[in-house]
Amino acid sequence: MIPARRVNWMSNWFAKYMRYRMHKAFNQVVVMPFEPKPGHSILLLCNHFSWWDGFFGNYLAYWHLKRKLYIMMQHDHLEKRWLFNYFGGFSIEKGSREMVASLQYAAGLLNDPQNLVVVFPQGELISNHATEVIIERGIDKLIKNIKGPCQVVYSCVLIDYFESLKPSAYIHLFDCGVAGEVPFDELVKNINTFHQQALKAQTNVEH
């Protein structure tokens, strides 16, 4: 497992740089109204459909949720993109002996209310048109190891073009409750209900 070696000034610079890159690549990035719980860390569960997903998490953490970003990445991806280690990237290798250590490490980060950890619970790239979100069991293990107050948030990013040559990203956020207070099966059900509501709401989004 590769732990994060987050450097504040590098992370702050990267967040500003990526906001510039996103505004160049997208017509607009719209974050639906959402208020994080004061005094809570945030476990940000994101739908995973594109190369941009980690950068959406970075954007949310720095500009909207006001937390220090950490992001769980596949071990081989982090080895190839080692610079992300200084922006809060740490590794997980599915099926390895170190997978449990990675989940415990993520939980430890979430004991600090200033932190936010991005995780892609689907474990693979899935179209954002999918109507069902499969949440892997490792999320349950992660949540059970969190000791401090932590808000679990689901982020659903949906893409539309409408009249523009560039895509627009619409980020729908759902408060899943405080870690440990919602049983895993109920969490999965609630996330899927919200995901389907977001898909439906997207058809009427202002543009």
C-alpha positions as CSV (number, residue, x, y, z in Angstrom):
1,M,0.0,0.0,0.0
2,I,1.2,3.5,-0.9
3,P,0.1,6.1,1.8
4,A,-0.6,9.7,0.9
5,R,2.2,12.2,1.2
6,R,-0.1,15.2,0.9
7,V,1.6,18.6,0.7
8,N,-0.8,21.5,1.4
9,W,0.7,24.1,-1.0
10,M,0.9,21.5,-3.8
11,S,-2.7,20.4,-3.2
12,N,-3.9,24.0,-3.2
13,W,-2.0,24.8,-6.4
14,F,-3.4,21.7,-8.1
15,A,-7.0,22.5,-7.1
16,K,-6.7,26.0,-8.7
17,Y,-5.0,24.6,-11.8
18,M,-7.7,21.9,-12.2
19,R,-10.5,24.4,-11.8
20,Y,-8.9,26.3,-14.7
21,R,-8.6,23.1,-16.8
22,M,-12.2,22.1,-16.1
23,H,-13.5,25.5,-17.0
24,K,-11.6,25.2,-20.3
25,A,-12.9,21.7,-21.0
26,F,-16.5,22.1,-19.8
27,N,-19.2,24.6,-20.8
28,Q,-20.1,24.7,-17.1
29,V,-19.7,22.7,-13.9
30,V,-22.9,23.0,-11.8
31,V,-23.0,21.8,-8.2
32,M,-26.5,21.3,-6.8
33,P,-27.1,23.0,-3.4
34,F,-25.6,21.0,-0.5
35,E,-24.5,21.8,3.0
36,P,-21.9,19.6,4.7
37,K,-22.2,18.8,8.4
38,P,-20.0,21.1,10.5
39,G,-17.4,19.2,12.6
40,H,-17.6,16.1,10.4
41,S,-15.1,14.5,8.0
42,I,-16.6,13.5,4.6
43,L,-16.5,10.1,2.9
44,L,-17.3,11.1,-0.7
45,L,-18.7,8.1,-2.7
46,C,-18.6,9.0,-6.4
47,N,-20.0,7.4,-9.5
48,H,-17.1,6.4,-11.7
49,F,-17.6,6.9,-15.5
50,S,-14.7,8.9,-16.8
51,W,-11.1,10.1,-16.6
52,W,-12.4,13.3,-15.0
53,D,-13.9,11.7,-11.9
54,G,-11.0,12.2,-9.5
55,F,-10.8,15.9,-10.6
56,F,-14.6,16.3,-9.8
57,G,-13.8,15.0,-6.3
58,N,-10.9,17.5,-6.0
59,Y,-13.2,20.3,-7.2
60,L,-15.9,19.5,-4.7
61,A,-13.4,19.1,-1.8
62,Y,-11.6,22.4,-2.3
63,W,-14.3,24.7,-3.6
64,H,-17.5,23.5,-2.1
65,L,-17.1,21.1,0.8
66,K,-14.1,22.9,2.2
67,R,-12.1,19.8,3.3
68,K,-8.6,18.5,2.7
69,L,-8.7,16.0,-0.2
70,Y,-7.5,12.4,-0.1
71,I,-8.3,10.0,-2.8
72,M,-8.2,6.2,-3.0
73,M,-6.6,5.0,-6.3
74,Q,-5.7,1.7,-7.8
75,H,-2.2,0.7,-6.8
76,D,-0.9,0.4,-10.4
77,H,-2.5,3.8,-11.4
78,L,-0.9,5.6,-8.5
79,E,2.5,4.0,-9.4
80,K,2.2,5.5,-12.9
81,R,0.9,8.8,-11.7
82,W,3.1,9.2,-8.6
83,L,2.6,13.0,-8.5
84,F,-1.0,12.5,-7.3
85,N,0.6,11.0,-4.1
86,Y,1.5,14.6,-3.1
87,F,-2.1,15.7,-3.8
88,G,-3.6,13.2,-1.4
89,G,-3.6,10.0,-3.4
90,F,-3.1,6.7,-1.6
91,S,-3.4,3.2,-3.1
92,I,-5.6,0.1,-2.8
93,E,-5.1,-3.2,-4.6
94,K,-8.2,-5.3,-4.8
95,G,-7.8,-8.9,-3.8
96,S,-4.4,-8.3,-2.2
97,R,-3.4,-8.8,1.5
98,E,-2.9,-5.0,1.7
99,M,-6.5,-4.2,0.8
100,V,-7.7,-4.3,4.4
101,A,-4.8,-2.0,5.4
102,S,-5.9,0.5,2.7
103,L,-9.4,0.5,4.0
104,Q,-8.2,1.0,7.6
105,Y,-5.9,3.8,6.4
106,A,-8.8,5.6,4.7
107,A,-10.9,5.2,7.9
108,G,-8.0,6.7,9.9
109,L,-7.9,9.7,7.7
110,L,-11.7,10.2,8.2
111,N,-11.2,10.4,12.0
112,D,-10.0,14.0,11.3
113,P,-13.0,16.3,10.6
114,Q,-10.9,18.5,8.3
115,N,-10.4,15.6,5.8
116,L,-12.4,14.3,2.9
117,V,-11.7,10.9,1.2
118,V,-12.9,10.2,-2.3
119,V,-13.8,6.6,-3.1
120,F,-15.3,5.0,-6.2
121,P,-17.5,2.3,-4.7
122,Q,-18.3,0.7,-8.1
123,G,-14.7,-0.4,-8.3
124,E,-14.6,0.1,-12.1
125,L,-15.7,2.5,-14.9
126,I,-19.5,2.3,-15.5
127,S,-21.5,4.5,-17.8
128,N,-23.2,7.4,-16.0
129,H,-26.4,6.4,-17.8
130,A,-26.5,3.2,-15.6
131,T,-29.6,3.2,-13.4
132,E,-28.1,0.9,-10.7
133,V,-25.1,1.7,-8.6
134,I,-23.3,-1.5,-7.4
135,I,-21.5,-0.7,-4.1
136,E,-18.7,-3.1,-3.2
137,R,-18.6,-4.6,0.3
138,G,-15.3,-3.0,1.1
139,I,-17.2,0.2,1.7
140,D,-19.0,-1.4,4.6
141,K,-15.6,-2.4,6.1
142,L,-14.3,1.1,5.6
143,I,-17.2,2.7,7.3
144,K,-17.1,0.3,10.3
145,N,-13.5,1.3,11.0
146,I,-14.3,5.1,11.2
147,K,-14.1,6.3,14.8
148,G,-14.7,10.0,14.5
149,P,-17.9,11.8,13.2
150,C,-18.0,11.4,9.5
151,Q,-20.7,12.3,7.0
152,V,-21.2,9.9,4.1
153,V,-22.0,11.7,0.9
154,Y,-22.9,10.3,-2.5
155,S,-21.9,12.3,-5.6
156,C,-23.6,11.6,-8.9
157,V,-22.0,13.5,-11.9
158,L,-24.1,13.6,-15.0
159,I,-23.1,15.0,-18.4
160,D,-25.1,16.9,-21.0
161,Y,-24.3,19.1,-24.0
162,F,-27.6,20.8,-24.8
163,E,-26.8,23.8,-27.1
164,S,-23.0,23.9,-26.5
165,L,-20.1,22.2,-28.3
166,K,-18.6,21.5,-24.8
167,P,-20.2,19.2,-22.3
168,S,-21.7,20.5,-19.0
169,A,-21.2,18.6,-15.8
170,Y,-24.0,18.5,-13.2
171,I,-23.0,17.3,-9.8
172,H,-25.9,16.0,-7.6
173,L,-25.0,15.4,-3.9
174,F,-26.9,13.3,-1.4
175,D,-26.4,13.1,2.3
176,C,-26.3,9.4,3.2
177,G,-26.1,10.1,7.0
178,V,-23.4,9.7,9.6
179,A,-21.0,6.7,9.3
180,G,-22.1,3.8,11.4
181,E,-25.7,5.0,11.8
182,V,-27.1,3.5,8.5
183,P,-26.8,-0.3,7.8
184,F,-24.9,-1.1,4.7
185,D,-27.9,-2.6,2.8
186,E,-30.0,0.5,3.6
187,L,-27.1,2.7,2.5
188,V,-27.0,0.9,-0.9
189,K,-30.7,1.2,-1.3
190,N,-30.7,4.9,-0.5
191,I,-27.9,5.7,-2.9
192,N,-29.7,3.9,-5.7
193,T,-32.9,5.7,-4.9
194,F,-31.1,9.1,-5.1
195,H,-29.2,8.1,-8.2
196,Q,-32.4,7.3,-10.0
197,Q,-33.9,10.6,-8.8
198,A,-30.9,12.5,-10.1
199,L,-31.2,10.8,-13.5
200,K,-34.9,11.9,-13.6
201,A,-34.2,15.4,-12.4
202,Q,-31.4,15.7,-15.0
203,T,-34.1,15.6,-17.8
204,N,-35.5,18.9,-16.5
205,V,-32.3,20.6,-15.5
206,E,-31.9,24.3,-16.4
207,H,-29.5,25.1,-19.2
